[in-house]
């Protein structure tokens, strides 16, 4: 599976939430990062290059599997 049509909505609940995209393949590496401030939102999607997304900080996530809170 190279791509998914599902989107992930990330809403920062504090300033300085880091969203980091990780590569697909034999070596997992950081390939993109964003910093969100409180109440900023980002919409992300898994692609042929992105196999995982790491989130640091307090954020609310909405996916097709439901809503989750990351408290730090």
PQR file with spaces between the fields and no chain letter, atoms N, CA, C, O and H, PARSE charges and radii, in Angstrom:
ATOM       1  N    UNK     1       0.838   -1.183    0.000 -0.4000 1.5000
ATOM       2  CA   UNK     1       0.000    0.000    0.000 -0.0000 2.0000
ATOM       3  C    UNK     1       0.876    1.238    0.000  0.5500 1.7000
ATOM       4  O    UNK     1       1.575    1.489    0.982 -0.5500 1.4000
ATOM       5  N    UNK     2       0.862    1.997   -1.044 -0.4000 1.5000
ATOM       6  CA   UNK     2       1.706    3.181   -1.145 -0.0000 2.0000
ATOM       7  C    UNK     2       1.003    4.426   -0.635  0.5500 1.7000
ATOM       8  O    UNK     2       1.644    5.300   -0.051 -0.5500 1.4000
ATOM       9  H    UNK     2       0.295    1.793   -1.842  0.4000 1.0000
ATOM      10  N    UNK     3      -0.296    4.522   -0.844 -0.4000 1.5000
ATOM      11  CA   UNK     3      -1.019    5.715   -0.426 -0.0000 2.0000
ATOM      12  C    UNK     3      -2.342    5.338    0.209  0.5500 1.7000
ATOM      13  O    UNK     3      -2.882    4.256   -0.023 -0.5500 1.4000
ATOM      14  H    UNK     3      -0.817    3.812   -1.319  0.4000 1.0000
ATOM      15  N    UNK     4      -2.850    6.258    1.015 -0.4000 1.5000
ATOM      16  CA   UNK     4      -4.150    6.089    1.627 -0.0000 2.0000
ATOM      17  C    UNK     4      -4.970    7.329    1.348  0.5500 1.7000
ATOM      18  O    UNK     4      -4.432    8.436    1.319 -0.5500 1.4000
ATOM      19  H    UNK     4      -2.411    7.137    1.203  0.4000 1.0000
ATOM      20  N    UNK     5      -6.253    7.160    1.144 -0.4000 1.5000
ATOM      21  CA   UNK     5      -7.116    8.309    0.945 -0.0000 2.0000
ATOM      22  C    UNK     5      -7.575    8.906    2.273  0.5500 1.7000
ATOM      23  O    UNK     5      -8.235    9.944    2.292 -0.5500 1.4000
ATOM      24  H    UNK     5      -6.690    6.261    1.168  0.4000 1.0000
ATOM      25  N    UNK     6      -7.227    8.252    3.389 -0.4000 1.5000
ATOM      26  CA   UNK     6      -7.595    8.760    4.702 -0.0000 2.0000
ATOM      27  C    UNK     6      -6.716    9.940    5.090  0.5500 1.7000
ATOM      28  O    UNK     6      -5.514    9.965    4.823 -0.5500 1.4000
ATOM      29  H    UNK     6      -6.690    7.408    3.374  0.4000 1.0000
ATOM      30  N    UNK     7      -7.349   10.908    5.722 -0.4000 1.5000
ATOM      31  CA   UNK     7      -6.628   12.074    6.221 -0.0000 2.0000
ATOM      32  C    UNK     7      -6.620   12.045    7.739  0.5500 1.7000
ATOM      33  O    UNK     7      -7.516   11.479    8.365 -0.5500 1.4000
ATOM      34  H    UNK     7      -8.325   10.887    5.939  0.4000 1.0000
ATOM      35  N    UNK     8      -5.616   12.652    8.318 -0.4000 1.5000
ATOM      36  CA   UNK     8      -5.496   12.807    9.759 -0.0000 2.0000
ATOM      37  C    UNK     8      -5.539   14.301   10.035  0.5500 1.7000
ATOM      38  O    UNK     8      -4.771   15.064    9.449 -0.5500 1.4000
ATOM      39  H    UNK     8      -4.888   13.112    7.810  0.4000 1.0000
ATOM      40  N    UNK     9      -6.429   14.722   10.920 -0.4000 1.5000
ATOM      41  CA   UNK     9      -6.510   16.121   11.306 -0.0000 2.0000
ATOM      42  C    UNK     9      -5.834   16.263   12.668  0.5500 1.7000
ATOM      43  O    UNK     9      -6.169   15.553   13.617 -0.5500 1.4000
ATOM      44  H    UNK     9      -7.053   14.103   11.395  0.4000 1.0000
ATOM      45  N    UNK    10      -4.886   17.182   12.750 -0.4000 1.5000
ATOM      46  CA   UNK    10      -4.133   17.421   13.984 -0.0000 2.0000
ATOM      47  C    UNK    10      -4.412   18.846   14.431  0.5500 1.7000
ATOM      48  O    UNK    10      -4.168   19.793   13.683 -0.5500 1.4000
ATOM      49  H    UNK    10      -4.614   17.758   11.980  0.4000 1.0000
ATOM      50  N    UNK    11      -4.927   19.005   15.661 -0.4000 1.5000
ATOM      51  CA   UNK    11      -5.183   20.328   16.214 -0.0000 2.0000
ATOM      52  C    UNK    11      -4.295   20.509   17.436  0.5500 1.7000
ATOM      53  O    UNK    11      -4.367   19.724   18.382 -0.5500 1.4000
ATOM      54  H    UNK    11      -5.125   18.235   16.268  0.4000 1.0000
ATOM      55  N    UNK    12      -3.460   21.539   17.418 -0.4000 1.5000
ATOM      56  CA   UNK    12      -2.562   21.822   18.539 -0.0000 2.0000
ATOM      57  C    UNK    12      -3.362   22.364   19.716  0.5500 1.7000
ATOM      58  O    UNK    12      -4.178   23.271   19.554 -0.5500 1.4000
ATOM      59  H    UNK    12      -3.402   22.176   16.650  0.4000 1.0000
ATOM      60  N    UNK    13      -3.129   21.812   20.889 -0.4000 1.5000
ATOM      61  CA   UNK    13      -3.782   22.273   22.109 -0.0000 2.0000
ATOM      62  C    UNK    13      -2.853   23.169   22.937  0.5500 1.7000
ATOM      63  O    UNK    13      -3.240   23.660   23.996 -0.5500 1.4000
ATOM      64  H    UNK    13      -2.466   21.075   21.021  0.4000 1.0000
ATOM      65  N    UNK    14      -1.620   23.377   22.443 -0.4000 1.5000
ATOM      66  CA   UNK    14      -0.641   24.261   23.087 -0.0000 2.0000
ATOM      67  C    UNK    14       0.312   24.753   22.009  0.5500 1.7000
ATOM      68  O    UNK    14       0.368   24.184   20.919 -0.5500 1.4000
ATOM      69  H    UNK    14      -1.305   22.977   21.582  0.4000 1.0000
ATOM      70  N    UNK    15       1.055   25.798   22.305 -0.4000 1.5000
ATOM      71  CA   UNK    15       2.068   26.299   21.376 -0.0000 2.0000
ATOM      72  C    UNK    15       3.215   25.301   21.271  0.5500 1.7000
ATOM      73  O    UNK    15       3.562   24.637   22.248 -0.5500 1.4000
ATOM      74  H    UNK    15       1.009   26.261   23.191  0.4000 1.0000
ATOM      75  N    UNK    16       3.800   25.198   20.085 -0.4000 1.5000
ATOM      76  CA   UNK    16       5.004   24.406   19.894 -0.0000 2.0000
ATOM      77  C    UNK    16       4.802   22.922   19.685  0.5500 1.7000
ATOM      78  O    UNK    16       5.714   22.144   19.964 -0.5500 1.4000
ATOM      79  H    UNK    16       3.518   25.736   19.291  0.4000 1.0000
ATOM      80  N    UNK    17       3.636   22.494   19.202 -0.4000 1.5000
ATOM      81  CA   UNK    17       3.412   21.075   18.912 -0.0000 2.0000
ATOM      82  C    UNK    17       4.184   20.728   17.639  0.5500 1.7000
ATOM      83  O    UNK    17       4.033   21.400   16.619 -0.5500 1.4000
ATOM      84  H    UNK    17       2.895   23.126   18.975  0.4000 1.0000
ATOM      85  N    UNK    18       5.002   19.689   17.695 -0.4000 1.5000
ATOM      86  CA   UNK    18       5.792   19.248   16.546 -0.0000 2.0000
ATOM      87  C    UNK    18       5.111   18.078   15.849  0.5500 1.7000
ATOM      88  O    UNK    18       4.707   17.108   16.490 -0.5500 1.4000
ATOM      89  H    UNK    18       5.124   19.142   18.524  0.4000 1.0000
ATOM      90  N    UNK    19       4.989   18.184   14.528 -0.4000 1.5000
ATOM      91  CA   UNK    19       4.455   17.111   13.689 -0.0000 2.0000
ATOM      92  C    UNK    19       5.580   16.712   12.746  0.5500 1.7000
ATOM      93  O    UNK    19       6.067   17.536   11.971 -0.5500 1.4000
ATOM      94  H    UNK    19       5.317   18.973   14.008  0.4000 1.0000
ATOM      95  N    UNK    20       5.996   15.448   12.810 -0.4000 1.5000
ATOM      96  CA   UNK    20       7.165   14.988   12.068 -0.0000 2.0000
ATOM      97  C    UNK    20       6.767   13.820   11.169  0.5500 1.7000
ATOM      98  O    UNK    20       6.210   12.827   11.637 -0.5500 1.4000
ATOM      99  H    UNK    20       5.600   14.779   13.440  0.4000 1.0000
ATOM     100  N    UNK    21       7.061   13.949    9.867 -0.4000 1.5000
ATOM     101  CA   UNK    21       6.808   12.877    8.914 -0.0000 2.0000
ATOM     102  C    UNK    21       8.017   11.962    8.830  0.5500 1.7000
ATOM     103  O    UNK    21       9.153   12.429    8.757 -0.5500 1.4000
ATOM     104  H    UNK    21       7.514   14.756    9.487  0.4000 1.0000
ATOM     105  N    UNK    22       7.773   10.659    8.840 -0.4000 1.5000
ATOM     106  CA   UNK    22       8.840    9.661    8.759 -0.0000 2.0000
ATOM     107  C    UNK    22       8.747    8.917    7.436  0.5500 1.7000
ATOM     108  O    UNK    22       7.653    8.624    6.955 -0.5500 1.4000
ATOM     109  H    UNK    22       6.850   10.279    8.899  0.4000 1.0000
ATOM     110  N    UNK    23       9.895    8.614    6.856 -0.4000 1.5000
ATOM     111  CA   UNK    23       9.945    8.005    5.524 -0.0000 2.0000
ATOM     112  C    UNK    23       9.558    6.530    5.542  0.5500 1.7000
ATOM     113  O    UNK    23       9.554    5.869    6.580 -0.5500 1.4000
ATOM     114  H    UNK    23      10.784    8.852    7.247  0.4000 1.0000
ATOM     115  N    UNK    24       9.240    6.059    4.374 -0.4000 1.5000
ATOM     116  CA   UNK    24       8.932    4.661    4.120 -0.0000 2.0000
ATOM     117  C    UNK    24      10.198    4.002    3.557  0.5500 1.7000
ATOM     118  O    UNK    24      10.990    4.671    2.892 -0.5500 1.4000
ATOM     119  H    UNK    24       9.243    6.596    3.531  0.4000 1.0000
ATOM     120  N    UNK    25      10.394    2.748    3.803 -0.4000 1.5000
ATOM     121  CA   UNK    25      11.529    2.039    3.214 -0.0000 2.0000
ATOM     122  C    UNK    25      12.351    1.316    4.256  0.5500 1.7000
ATOM     123  O    UNK    25      11.925    1.161    5.401 -0.5500 1.4000
ATOM     124  H    UNK    25       9.750    2.205    4.343  0.4000 1.0000
ATOM     125  N    UNK    26      13.537    0.870    3.854 -0.4000 1.5000
ATOM     126  CA   UNK    26      14.377    0.079    4.761 -0.0000 2.0000
ATOM     127  C    UNK    26      14.957    0.916    5.883  0.5500 1.7000
ATOM     128  O    UNK    26      15.161    0.402    6.982 -0.5500 1.4000
ATOM     129  H    UNK    26      13.883    0.996    2.924  0.4000 1.0000
ATOM     130  N    UNK    27      15.231    2.205    5.639 -0.4000 1.5000
ATOM     131  CA   UNK    27      15.716    3.111    6.677 -0.0000 2.0000
ATOM     132  C    UNK    27      14.649    4.160    6.953  0.5500 1.7000
ATOM     133  O    UNK    27      14.343    4.985    6.093 -0.5500 1.4000
ATOM     134  H    UNK    27      15.065    2.623    4.746  0.4000 1.0000
ATOM     135  N    UNK    28      14.083    4.125    8.158 -0.4000 1.5000
ATOM     136  CA   UNK    28      13.092    5.128    8.530 -0.0000 2.0000
ATOM     137  C    UNK    28      13.820    6.387    8.970  0.5500 1.7000
ATOM     138  O    UNK    28      14.662    6.351    9.868 -0.5500 1.4000
ATOM     139  H    UNK    28      14.331    3.454    8.856  0.4000 1.0000
ATOM     140  N    UNK    29      13.485    7.508    8.323 -0.4000 1.5000
ATOM     141  CA   UNK    29      14.136    8.788    8.622 -0.0000 2.0000
ATOM     142  C    UNK    29      13.098    9.893    8.673  0.5500 1.7000
ATOM     143  O    UNK    29      12.003    9.768    8.125 -0.5500 1.4000
ATOM     144  H    UNK    29      12.802    7.537    7.594  0.4000 1.0000
ATOM     145  N    UNK    30      13.466   10.983    9.347 -0.4000 1.5000
ATOM     146  CA   UNK    30      12.624   12.176    9.332 -0.0000 2.0000
ATOM     147  C    UNK    30      12.726   12.805    7.955  0.5500 1.7000
ATOM     148  O    UNK    30      13.829   12.926    7.422 -0.5500 1.4000
ATOM     149  H    UNK    30      14.355   11.085    9.793  0.4000 1.0000
ATOM     150  N    UNK    31      11.609   13.208    7.361 -0.4000 1.5000
ATOM     151  CA   UNK    31      11.694   13.882    6.067 -0.0000 2.0000
ATOM     152  C    UNK    31      10.981   15.222    6.055  0.5500 1.7000
ATOM     153  O    UNK    31      11.177   16.015    5.134 -0.5500 1.4000
ATOM     154  H    UNK    31      10.713   13.109    7.794  0.4000 1.0000
ATOM     155  N    UNK    32      10.155   15.489    7.063 -0.4000 1.5000
ATOM     156  CA   UNK    32       9.435   16.760    7.086 -0.0000 2.0000
ATOM     157  C    UNK    32       8.982   17.035    8.510  0.5500 1.7000
ATOM     158  O    UNK    32       8.593   16.115    9.229 -0.5500 1.4000
ATOM     159  H    UNK    32       9.996   14.845    7.811  0.4000 1.0000
ATOM     160  N    UNK    33       9.030   18.298    8.921 -0.4000 1.5000
ATOM     161  CA   UNK    33       8.486   18.640   10.234 -0.0000 2.0000
ATOM     162  C    UNK    33       7.795   19.997   10.175  0.5500 1.7000
ATOM     163  O    UNK    33       8.156   20.876    9.392 -0.5500 1.4000
ATOM     164  H    UNK    33       9.346   19.045    8.337  0.4000 1.0000
ATOM     165  N    UNK    34       6.806   20.128   11.018 -0.4000 1.5000
ATOM     166  CA   UNK    34       6.042   21.370   11.155 -0.0000 2.0000
ATOM     167  C    UNK    34       5.891   21.658   12.635  0.5500 1.7000
ATOM     168  O    UNK    34       5.840   20.735   13.448 -0.5500 1.4000
ATOM     169  H    UNK    34       6.512   19.414   11.654  0.4000 1.0000
ATOM     170  N    UNK    35       5.820   22.927   12.991 -0.4000 1.5000
ATOM     171  CA   UNK    35       5.546   23.323   14.363 -0.0000 2.0000
ATOM     172  C    UNK    35       4.225   24.081   14.355  0.5500 1.7000
ATOM     173  O    UNK    35       4.057   25.050   13.616 -0.5500 1.4000
ATOM     174  H    UNK    35       5.862   23.677   12.331  0.4000 1.0000
ATOM     175  N    UNK    36       3.293   23.628   15.184 -0.4000 1.5000
ATOM     176  CA   UNK    36       1.974   24.242   15.269 -0.0000 2.0000
ATOM     177  C    UNK    36       1.823   24.995   16.579  0.5500 1.7000
ATOM     178  O    UNK    36       2.307   24.544   17.617 -0.5500 1.4000
ATOM     179  H    UNK    36       3.429   22.840   15.785  0.4000 1.0000
ATOM     180  N    UNK    37       1.156   26.138   16.534 -0.4000 1.5000
ATOM     181  CA   UNK    37       0.818   26.870   17.746 -0.0000 2.0000
ATOM     182  C    UNK    37      -0.614   26.543   18.140  0.5500 1.7000
ATOM     183  O    UNK    37      -1.371   25.971   17.356 -0.5500 1.4000
ATOM     184  H    UNK    37       0.763   26.503   15.691  0.4000 1.0000
ATOM     185  N    UNK    38      -0.978   26.916   19.373 -0.4000 1.5000
ATOM     186  CA   UNK    38      -2.280   26.572   19.928 -0.0000 2.0000
ATOM     187  C    UNK    38      -3.397   26.941   18.953  0.5500 1.7000
ATOM     188  O    UNK    38      -3.429   28.040   18.398 -0.5500 1.4000
ATOM     189  H    UNK    38      -0.362   27.380   20.009  0.4000 1.0000
ATOM     190  N    UNK    39      -4.304   25.993   18.765 -0.4000 1.5000
ATOM     191  CA   UNK    39      -5.483   26.087   17.908 -0.0000 2.0000
ATOM     192  C    UNK    39      -5.182   26.035   16.416  0.5500 1.7000
ATOM     193  O    UNK    39      -6.112   26.096   15.612 -0.5500 1.4000
ATOM     194  H    UNK    39      -4.278   25.101   19.215  0.4000 1.0000
ATOM     195  N    UNK    40      -3.913   25.923   16.015 -0.4000 1.5000
ATOM     196  CA   UNK    40      -3.614   25.690   14.599 -0.0000 2.0000
ATOM     197  C    UNK    40      -3.930   24.238   14.273  0.5500 1.7000
ATOM     198  O    UNK    40      -3.815   23.353   15.122 -0.5500 1.4000
ATOM     199  H    UNK    40      -3.157   25.873   16.668  0.4000 1.0000
ATOM     200  N    UNK    41      -4.329   24.013   13.031 -0.4000 1.5000
ATOM     201  CA   UNK    41      -4.668   22.668   12.590 -0.0000 2.0000
ATOM     202  C    UNK    41      -3.858   22.304   11.358  0.5500 1.7000
ATOM     203  O    UNK    41      -3.497   23.164   10.554 -0.5500 1.4000
ATOM     204  H    UNK    41      -4.422   24.732   12.342  0.4000 1.0000
ATOM     205  N    UNK    42      -3.580   21.020   11.224 -0.4000 1.5000
ATOM     206  CA   UNK    42      -2.873   20.509   10.059 -0.0000 2.0000
ATOM     207  C    UNK    42      -3.600   19.261    9.594  0.5500 1.7000
ATOM     208  O    UNK    42      -4.043   18.450   10.408 -0.5500 1.4000
ATOM     209  H    UNK    42      -3.873   20.321   11.877  0.4000 1.0000
ATOM     210  N    UNK    43      -3.720   19.112    8.292 -0.4000 1.5000
ATOM     211  CA   UNK    43      -4.314   17.909    7.714 -0.0000 2.0000
ATOM     212  C    UNK    43      -3.183   17.139    7.049  0.5500 1.7000
ATOM     213  O    UNK    43      -2.475   17.682    6.200 -0.5500 1.4000
ATOM     214  H    UNK    43      -3.359   19.770    7.631  0.4000 1.0000
ATOM     215  N    UNK    44      -3.008   15.875    7.429 -0.4000 1.5000
ATOM     216  CA   UNK    44      -1.905   15.051    6.922 -0.0000 2.0000
ATOM     217  C    UNK    44      -2.462   13.789    6.280  0.5500 1.7000
ATOM     218  O    UNK    44      -3.590   13.373    6.547 -0.5500 1.4000
ATOM     219  H    UNK    44      -3.583   15.433    8.118  0.4000 1.0000
ATOM     220  N    UNK    45      -1.634   13.192    5.425 -0.4000 1.5000
ATOM     221  CA   UNK    45      -2.020   11.960    4.732 -0.0000 2.0000
ATOM     222  C    UNK    45      -0.780   11.095    4.545  0.5500 1.7000
ATOM     223  O    UNK    45       0.304   11.609    4.272 -0.5500 1.4000
ATOM     224  H    UNK    45      -0.718   13.530    5.209  0.4000 1.0000
ATOM     225  N    UNK    46      -0.940    9.787    4.690 -0.4000 1.5000
ATOM     226  CA   UNK    46       0.152    8.875    4.383 -0.0000 2.0000
ATOM     227  C    UNK    46       0.318    8.816    2.871  0.5500 1.7000
ATOM     228  O    UNK    46      -0.669    8.774    2.136 -0.5500 1.4000
ATOM     229  H    UNK    46      -1.821    9.369    4.911  0.4000 1.0000
ATOM     230  N    UNK    47       1.566    8.814    2.405 -0.4000 1.5000
ATOM     231  CA   UNK    47       1.853    8.825    0.970 -0.0000 2.0000
ATOM     232  C    UNK    47       2.894    7.758    0.654  0.5500 1.7000
ATOM     233  O    UNK    47       3.275    6.974    1.523 -0.5500 1.4000
ATOM     234  H    UNK    47       2.368    8.848    3.002  0.4000 1.0000
ATOM     235  N    UNK    48       3.346    7.737   -0.583 -0.4000 1.5000
ATOM     236  CA   UNK    48       4.402    6.787   -0.946 -0.0000 2.0000
ATOM     237  C    UNK    48       5.711    7.110   -0.224  0.5500 1.7000
ATOM     238  O    UNK    48       6.587    6.250   -0.127 -0.5500 1.4000
ATOM     239  H    UNK    48       3.037    8.374   -1.289  0.4000 1.0000
ATOM     240  N    UNK    49       5.856    8.336    0.283 -0.4000 1.5000
ATOM     241  CA   UNK    49       7.068    8.730    1.004 -0.0000 2.0000
ATOM     242  C    UNK    49       6.890    8.724    2.515  0.5500 1.7000
ATOM     243  O    UNK    49       7.872    8.573    3.241 -0.5500 1.4000
ATOM     244  H    UNK    49       5.144    9.034    0.205  0.4000 1.0000
ATOM     245  N    UNK    50       5.671    8.884    3.007 -0.4000 1.5000
ATOM     246  CA   UNK    50       5.409    8.988    4.446 -0.0000 2.0000
ATOM     247  C    UNK    50       4.752    7.719    4.957  0.5500 1.7000
ATOM     248  O    UNK    50       3.656    7.363    4.523 -0.5500 1.4000
ATOM     249  H    UNK    50       4.873    9.007    2.416  0.4000 1.0000
ATOM     250  N    UNK    51       5.428    7.027    5.891 -0.4000 1.5000
ATOM     251  CA   UNK    51       4.866    5.806    6.447 -0.0000 2.0000
ATOM     252  C    UNK    51       4.407    5.975    7.887  0.5500 1.7000
ATOM     253  O    UNK    51       3.662    5.143    8.405 -0.5500 1.4000
ATOM     254  H    UNK    51       6.318    7.317    6.244  0.4000 1.0000
ATOM     255  N    UNK    52       4.853    7.060    8.543 -0.4000 1.5000
ATOM     256  CA   UNK    52       4.468    7.302    9.935 -0.0000 2.0000
ATOM     257  C    UNK    52       4.516    8.795   10.211  0.5500 1.7000
ATOM     258  O    UNK    52       5.232    9.547    9.549 -0.5500 1.4000
ATOM     259  H    UNK    52       5.458    7.736    8.122  0.4000 1.0000
ATOM     260  N    UNK    53       3.736    9.207   11.203 -0.4000 1.5000
ATOM     261  CA   UNK    53       3.726   10.598   11.634 -0.0000 2.0000
ATOM     262  C    UNK    53       3.905   10.600   13.141  0.5500 1.7000
ATOM     263  O    UNK    53       3.182    9.916   13.864 -0.5500 1.4000
ATOM     264  H    UNK    53       3.155    8.596   11.740  0.4000 1.0000
ATOM     265  N    UNK    54       4.881   11.382   13.610 -0.4000 1.5000
ATOM     266  CA   UNK    54       5.175   11.492   15.038 -0.0000 2.0000
ATOM     267  C    UNK    54       4.713   12.859   15.507  0.5500 1.7000
ATOM     268  O    UNK    54       4.966   13.867   14.848 -0.5500 1.4000
ATOM     269  H    UNK    54       5.468   11.938   13.022  0.4000 1.0000
ATOM     270  N    UNK    55       4.028   12.894   16.660 -0.4000 1.5000
ATOM     271  CA   UNK    55       3.511   14.155   17.189 -0.0000 2.0000
ATOM     272  C    UNK    55       4.022   14.338   18.601  0.5500 1.7000
ATOM     273  O    UNK    55       3.871   13.457   19.447 -0.5500 1.4000
ATOM     274  H    UNK    55       3.822   12.075   17.196  0.4000 1.0000
ATOM     275  N    UNK    56       4.638   15.503   18.855 -0.4000 1.5000
ATOM     276  CA   UNK    56       5.122   15.849   20.191 -0.0000 2.0000
ATOM     277  C    UNK    56       4.355   17.057   20.684  0.5500 1.7000
ATOM     278  O    UNK    56       4.284   18.074   19.994 -0.5500 1.4000
ATOM     279  H    UNK    56       4.761   16.218   18.167  0.4000 1.0000
ATOM     280  N    UNK    57       3.780   16.956   21.867 -0.4000 1.5000
ATOM     281  CA   UNK    57       3.027   18.056   22.454 -0.0000 2.0000
ATOM     282  C    UNK    57       1.554   17.704   22.572  0.5500 1.7000
ATOM     283  O    UNK    57       1.107   16.662   22.093 -0.5500 1.4000
ATOM     284  H    UNK    57       3.837   16.130   22.428  0.4000 1.0000
ATOM     285  N    UNK    58       0.809   18.589   23.216 -0.4000 1.5000
ATOM     286  CA   UNK    58      -0.620   18.356   23.416 -0.0000 2.0000
ATOM     287  C    UNK    58      -1.378   18.649   22.132  0.5500 1.7000
ATOM     288  O    UNK    58      -1.323   19.757   21.598 -0.5500 1.4000
ATOM     289  H    UNK    58       1.172   19.436   23.605  0.4000 1.0000
ATOM     290  N    UNK    59      -2.091   17.633   21.646 -0.4000 1.5000
ATOM     291  CA   UNK    59      -2.833   17.775   20.394 -0.0000 2.0000
ATOM     292  C    UNK    59      -4.043   16.852   20.397  0.5500 1.7000
ATOM     293  O    UNK    59      -4.068   15.831   21.084 -0.5500 1.4000
ATOM     294  H    UNK    59      -2.136   16.733   22.080  0.4000 1.0000
ATOM     295  N    UNK    60      -5.041   17.237   19.617 -0.4000 1.5000
ATOM     296  CA   UNK    60      -6.201   16.385   19.362 -0.0000 2.0000
ATOM     297  C    UNK    60      -6.079   15.883   17.936  0.5500 1.7000
ATOM     298  O    UNK    60      -5.804   16.654   17.017 -0.5500 1.4000
ATOM     299  H    UNK    60      -5.021   18.067   19.060  0.4000 1.0000
ATOM     300  N    UNK    61      -6.287   14.571   17.754 -0.4000 1.5000
ATOM     301  CA   UNK    61      -6.180   13.947   16.437 -0.0000 2.0000
ATOM     302  C    UNK    61      -7.527   13.374   16.040  0.5500 1.7000
ATOM     303  O    UNK    61      -8.197   12.722   16.841 -0.5500 1.4000
ATOM     304  H    UNK    61      -6.511   13.945   18.501  0.4000 1.0000
ATOM     305  N    UNK    62      -7.916   13.621   14.806 -0.4000 1.5000
ATOM     306  CA   UNK    62      -9.134   13.028   14.274 -0.0000 2.0000
ATOM     307  C    UNK    62      -8.751   12.164   13.081  0.5500 1.7000
ATOM     308  O    UNK    62      -8.100   12.624   12.143 -0.5500 1.4000
ATOM     309  H    UNK    62      -7.372   14.151   14.155  0.4000 1.0000
ATOM     310  N    UNK    63      -9.167   10.906   13.135 -0.4000 1.5000
ATOM     311  CA   UNK    63      -8.899    9.970   12.044 -0.0000 2.0000
ATOM     312  C    UNK    63     -10.187    9.219   11.724  0.5500 1.7000
ATOM     313  O    UNK    63     -11.204    9.406   12.392 -0.5500 1.4000
ATOM     314  H    UNK    63      -9.696   10.532   13.897  0.4000 1.0000
ATOM     315  N    UNK    64     -10.141    8.387   10.720 -0.4000 1.5000
ATOM     316  CA   UNK    64     -11.306    7.559   10.403 -0.0000 2.0000
ATOM     317  C    UNK    64     -11.563    6.533   11.506  0.5500 1.7000
ATOM     318  O    UNK    64     -12.624    5.909   11.536 -0.5500 1.4000
ATOM     319  H    UNK    64      -9.314    8.235   10.178  0.4000 1.0000
ATOM     320  N    UNK    65     -10.601    6.355   12.407 -0.4000 1.5000
ATOM     321  CA   UNK    65     -10.736    5.415   13.526 -0.0000 2.0000
ATOM     322  C    UNK    65     -11.256    6.083   14.786  0.5500 1.7000
ATOM     323  O    UNK    65     -11.479    5.415   15.796 -0.5500 1.4000
ATOM     324  H    UNK    65      -9.739    6.862   12.382  0.4000 1.0000
ATOM     325  N    UNK    66     -11.457    7.421   14.738 -0.4000 1.5000
ATOM     326  CA   UNK    66     -11.988    8.130   15.899 -0.0000 2.0000
ATOM     327  C    UNK    66     -11.111    9.310   16.268  0.5500 1.7000
ATOM     328  O    UNK    66     -10.187    9.676   15.543 -0.5500 1.4000
ATOM     329  H    UNK    66     -11.276    7.964   13.918  0.4000 1.0000
ATOM     330  N    UNK    67     -11.424    9.897   17.418 -0.4000 1.5000
ATOM     331  CA   UNK    67     -10.670   11.055   17.925 -0.0000 2.0000
ATOM     332  C    UNK    67      -9.807   10.620   19.092  0.5500 1.7000
ATOM     333  O    UNK    67     -10.236    9.831   19.934 -0.5500 1.4000
ATOM     334  H    UNK    67     -12.175    9.599   18.007  0.4000 1.0000
ATOM     335  N    UNK    68      -8.592   11.138   19.138 -0.4000 1.5000
ATOM     336  CA   UNK    68      -7.643   10.815   20.189 -0.0000 2.0000
ATOM     337  C    UNK    68      -7.006   12.088   20.697  0.5500 1.7000
ATOM     338  O    UNK    68      -6.906   13.077   19.971 -0.5500 1.4000
ATOM     339  H    UNK    68      -8.244   11.779   18.454  0.4000 1.0000
ATOM     340  N    UNK    69      -6.567   12.062   21.965 -0.4000 1.5000
ATOM     341  CA   UNK    69      -5.842   13.186   22.533 -0.0000 2.0000
ATOM     342  C    UNK    69      -4.445   12.736   22.918  0.5500 1.7000
ATOM     343  O    UNK    69      -4.260   11.685   23.533 -0.5500 1.4000
ATOM     344  H    UNK    69      -6.648   11.259   22.555  0.4000 1.0000
ATOM     345  N    UNK    70      -3.470   13.547   22.547 -0.4000 1.5000
ATOM     346  CA   UNK    70      -2.091   13.324   22.936 -0.0000 2.0000
ATOM     347  C    UNK    70      -1.795   14.385   23.985  0.5500 1.7000
ATOM     348  O    UNK    70      -1.787   15.576   23.674 -0.5500 1.4000
ATOM     349  H    UNK    70      -3.621   14.401   22.048  0.4000 1.0000
ATOM     350  N    UNK    71      -1.553   13.973   25.214 -0.4000 1.5000
ATOM     351  CA   UNK    71      -1.376   14.927   26.295 -0.0000 2.0000
ATOM     352  C    UNK    71       0.071   15.281   26.567  0.5500 1.7000
ATOM     353  O    UNK    71       0.404   15.699   27.676 -0.5500 1.4000
ATOM     354  H    UNK    71      -1.560   13.005   25.467  0.4000 1.0000
ATOM     355  N    UNK    72       0.919   15.126   25.601 -0.4000 1.5000
ATOM     356  CA   UNK    72       2.292   15.548   25.797 -0.0000 2.0000
ATOM     357  C    UNK    72       3.187   14.694   25.041  0.5500 1.7000
ATOM     358  O    UNK    72       4.402   14.890   25.076 -0.5500 1.4000
ATOM     359  H    UNK    72       0.648   14.786   24.700  0.4000 1.0000
